[in-house]
Amino acid sequence: MKIVVTVKLVPDTTADKRIDPATKRLVRTGETVLNPFDEYAIEAALQLKEKLGAETTVTVVTMAPERGKEVVRKALAMGADDALMLSDPGCEGSDVMGTAYALAGAIAKNGFDLVVCGTQSTDAITGELPGALAEFLGVPGLTYVRKLEIDGTTLRAERETDSGFLKVTTGLPAVVSVTKSINEPRYPSLKGIMGAKKKTIAPLTLAELALEHPIGSGGAKTELVALTDPPARGKGKVVEVSSGAEGAKVIMDFLHAKKLI
Ligand SMILES: Cc1cc2nc3c(=O)[nH]c(=O)nc-3n(C[C@H](O)[C@H](O)[C@H](O)COP(=O)(O)OP(=O)(O)OC[C@H]3O[C@@H](n4cnc5c(N)ncnc54)[C@H](O)[C@@H]3O)c2cc1C
């Protein structure tokens, strides 16, 4: 079984974020990390591999500039077998559809039975990529998966919803995106970190994919028209009360007035 995990390079969650006013794009040259949500996708794939046996392979795929290699190494150190890295200046400015289309090209070229994605990235945070990927690959797409089992060519999953969960069964090949409740990602071991240095990170260019439609800024169907800072927060209101009960009433009245309860 060929399992592919999509991993994204994102700015460090704790780093200050800056938008370049000229390009209206997030400046991504600072400290970067493996998208934290993708650690759950890697762990889910590794647990499947452990259950399914040595014939199963886990390949991580990313669309990122060359410096993304260091981040890919973390996925390899966790236990993924190898990586495929689409690094090409022509990818710059790709919107969600362009990113999904290019990744679908790379994944189809590699071959797959199951693609596991994180639920969302921590920078663009659209959560749309997994669905778009399934569409471009022409396979079922199950998002927000919190439990995942493979039995032969049957995939059984539980999908989180606002009010509970859905039990869904589908055939492979398929794409899933997993939530943080699916597992607790492992830390890379020292042996894993050392071993990752020898694992293959295969480079891939757009020319090799020979995509039918353009990606990058020229192919983007989305245009960021304007950006503004959020309005400054007003001063908080301090209320002095003589008892907890009185304080609770003040809070309830406040929430009622705002129609929040
Ligand atoms: C007009 C426009 C221009 C943009 N220009 C750029 C740009 O120049 N550079 C840039 O980096 N972004 C750019 N973006 C943002 C880019 O479109 C999104 O980051 C990307 O499409 C993925 O969407 P997301 O991060 O919301 O993914 P989500 O749907 O929130 O992520 C879900 C999962 O998809 C997978 N995933 C997402 N992105 C990748 C990836 N690149 N490689 C592998 N797996 C991935 C991960 O597993 C992730 O957990 C641009 C967006 C717009 C609208």
The ligand as a Gaussian input file, in Angstrom:
#p B3LYP/6-31G(d) Opt

LIG

0 1
 C       -3.587000      35.002000      -4.593000
 C       -2.835000      34.087000      -3.665000
 C       -1.455000      33.999000      -3.736000
 C       -0.746000      33.136000      -2.896000
 N        0.599000      33.057000      -3.013000
 C        1.302000      32.187000      -2.253000
 C        2.721000      32.060000      -2.382000
 O        3.351000      32.725000      -3.188000
 N        3.387000      31.148000      -1.599000
 C        2.689000      30.359000      -0.713000
 O        3.307000      29.518000      -0.013000
 N        1.337000      30.478000      -0.548000
 C        0.634000      31.370000      -1.294000
 N       -0.707000      31.504000      -1.132000
 C       -1.359000      30.685000      -0.118000
 C       -1.609000      29.344000      -0.734000
 O       -2.612000      29.422000      -1.676000
 C       -2.053000      28.367000       0.338000
 O       -1.090000      28.332000       1.343000
 C       -2.148000      26.985000      -0.245000
 O       -3.005000      27.007000      -1.336000
 C       -2.688000      25.959000       0.709000
 O       -3.840000      26.437000       1.321000
 P       -3.894000      26.402000       2.874000
 O       -2.576000      26.757000       3.447000
 O       -5.073000      27.171000       3.302000
 O       -4.104000      24.839000       3.112000
 P       -5.164000      24.113000       4.002000
 O       -6.241000      23.628000       3.139000
 O       -5.511000      24.936000       5.211000
 O       -4.220000      22.906000       4.449000
 C       -4.696000      21.554000       4.596000
 C       -3.558000      20.602000       4.397000
 O       -3.156000      20.634000       3.040000
 C       -1.756000      20.330000       2.954000
 N       -1.046000      21.440000       2.268000
 C       -1.402000      22.736000       2.146000
 N       -0.496000      23.405000       1.414000
 C        0.457000      22.521000       1.052000
 C        1.671000      22.588000       0.314000
 N        2.112000      23.718000      -0.233000
 N        2.419000      21.447000       0.169000
 C        2.004000      20.269000       0.718000
 N        0.863000      20.149000       1.434000
 C        0.110000      21.253000       1.599000
 C       -1.252000      20.145000       4.385000
 O       -1.323000      18.775000       4.700000
 C       -2.288000      20.910000       5.203000
 O       -2.402000      20.443000       6.514000
 C       -1.441000      32.362000      -1.933000
 C       -2.852000      32.489000      -1.828000
 C       -3.538000      33.340000      -2.671000
 C       -5.046000      33.436000      -2.526000

